[in-house]
Amino acid sequence: MEHLELFLKSIFIDNMVFATFLGMCSYLAVSKKVSTAVGLGAAVIFVLAITVPLNWLLDQYLLQPGALKWLGAEYADYDLSFLSFIMFIATIATMVQLVEIVVEKFSPSLYNSLGIFLPLIAVNCAILGGSLFMQSREIPSLGLATTYGVGSGIGWFLAILAIAAIREKIRYSNVPPALRGLGITFIITGLMAIGFMSFGGMLTGGDEPEVKKGTTVQEGDKEPPQVQLENNDSNNNTVVLKDDLGMANTSKVNE
Amino acid sequence: MGLLSKKDAKLITDPLADNNPITIQVLGICSALAITAQLKASIVMAISVMAVLGIGNVVISLMRNIIPSKIRIIVQLVVVAALVIIVDQVLKAFSYELSKTLSVFVGLIITNCIIMGRFEAFALANGPWRSFLDGIGNAAGYGLILIIVGFFRELLGSGTLLGFPVLGDPIEKKGLYAIGYENNGFMLLSPMALIVVGIIIWVQRTRNKELIED
């Protein structure tokens, strides 16, 4: 249950692209065709599924404050967490290289479809972001870290697949010249992100959102007052304007 | 500019407008969008990237003749990661609150495509001084967009700039709020960053028709 919850959460609610904007560079650059988008998306799932658990182990047994306890009591108060950036990125770069070699050796057909994307992935923010979020959200076990890696990969895959499909279709539409290409892609991504926000309440209902979204929003202007137009009686032509405070303003409408 | 030759000055001014890293080269968007809900965070991010890119470009440029081309990506990553760790530690030491706001996005400077892109495209082929100018110029172009987006999102979203209320008091209905103005809380949500950048691109390409893609 825990796994399923984290899995769905990392796909939809904390979607890499739409909620945290990770991996936007390759998302924008490689989304012109659906087929290449699928290739890159698959490579991202693959690499995230390997590097997140690996970096979890590194974090747990090497980097966290007190993680070196297994070496002996005198190492217990070492804190190497400032090294996490360089350790994570080194792990990712070597894993990507290793995966490339292994895939080339054992599955030339997979290599042909993923091959050109693998070097790109070492510098994809989604991969490093996956590991960094895994660290900052303190995911408790290796299994959950794997779930988180696979889930975020699938979320990224969905996002790039969707935008690639839209971009293939939008080529036939009459977009204002200055917006063509990059501009309209940004705006569509923004609209898709608004759509994905509606997944927010999906899992636990009243769960506190983790991102500090809207911490600076003042109380009271979170939602604009909803104005309801209600034609309560067609005979006397009176329009009742209600806002959410329950106050009603009545005004006569002239014929 | 007596200090810089015309060609060198172009290295700084070009990325500010017609070769902007974000709107034209499409690099480094990830971090540009996530932290721009406040102007202050945008400025700090811009300065951090400028420090990393300026120094990193010089380091890579000095080493350009001794890096074997096969492992250059790893070398570049190590250089950036070391610089970013320094920036992160400095931020944690001097402005802990802000480094909490930026959270993982300081770390993500490592994979900011602007940095790798400039290393590959410029620092590996040019001397240290020109690389330094190129780094500063591109980071300034990046920072410019960040600051524009941060400015509008903070102004329209919470009615403040750098934390100071500039439009009046929304609770006691002073200033602009007295005549019925309301903050648009939507601007603080992440999707609006994308739309604001989209609009900046729109404006820029309308003003300069040569940039239009077909």
Interface residues (C-beta under 8 A of the other chain):
Chain A: F18 A19 T20 F21 L22 G23 M24 C25 L28 A29 F82 L83 S84 F85 I86 I89 A90 A93 T94 P119 A122 V123 N124 C125 I127 L128 G129 L132 F133 S136 P176 P177 A178 L179 R180 G181 L182 G183 I184 T185 F186 I187 T189 G190 L191 A193 I194 M197 K212 K213 G214 T216 V217 Q218 G220 D221 K222 E223 P224
Chain B: T23 V26 L27 G28 I29 C30 S31 L33 A34 A37 Q38 I73 I74 L77 V78 A81 A82 V84 I85 D88 Q89 T101 S103 V104 G107 L108 I110 T111 N112 C113 M116 G157 S158 T160 P170 I171 E182 N183 G185 L188 L189 S190 P191 M192 A193 L194 I195 V197 G198 I199 I201 W202 R205 T206 K209 I212 E213 D214
